[in-house]
């Protein structure tokens, strides 16, 4: 979510009515760029918003994605992930710890005449630097 300044104003400009719950979800996504699931957002916000429902978070995520405020994408069996970064970029998914990292955009392939790309989802899978270092550190010294 490339929202300069006030989240409420940003949502209104995107055509989203800024309810308390929608502002809370959007604010969480802007402040926590960890590609959370709907359950992650729900669990994080529940202590401050005890009447919040998982369905409200899901519907808000859908609305924010449909309005272009966020990206929603699937990278694994856990389901939809939410991403406040809407500029073109790729993802790296660590198979060990499950974290998702933003990468610079991937170059687009040359397309035959008459094809138009309106969105792109590229995810790379492997082991992140931190998990690789844990493997190296856990090996016995000889």
C-alpha positions, 0 to 999 in steps of 0.5 A: 500500500503506497499510501502517503500520509493519512490512511483514512484519506488514502482509503477514501481516495481509493473508493473504500469507506474508511470504517474503524476496522478497515483503517485498523487492517490497512494500518496493520498492513502498512506497519507490518510488511511481513506478508501476513495471512488473514488469520495473522492480521485477525490475531494481531488486531483482536486484543485492541478490537475485541468485536472484530471477526475473522470474516470482517478481516477477510472481507476487508482484505478482499475489498482492499485488494479489489480497490488496488490498495493491497495485493492478495496472493497465494504462495503456499497451502496456508492460503492468501497472503496480504502485501501492502507493497503494490509496486511491481516486485517478486517474492522469495519464500523460505521453505524452512521458516516460511517468511516471505521477502520482497525482491526487485521486479522480475523482467517481463518476457517478450510477448507475441503481438496482441497480448497485454499484461495487466498483472504479474505474480512471481515467487521464488522458493528456497532457503533464506540467508538466516536459515542457511546460517543456522544450518552452518552454525549447527554443524559440528566443528572438526 
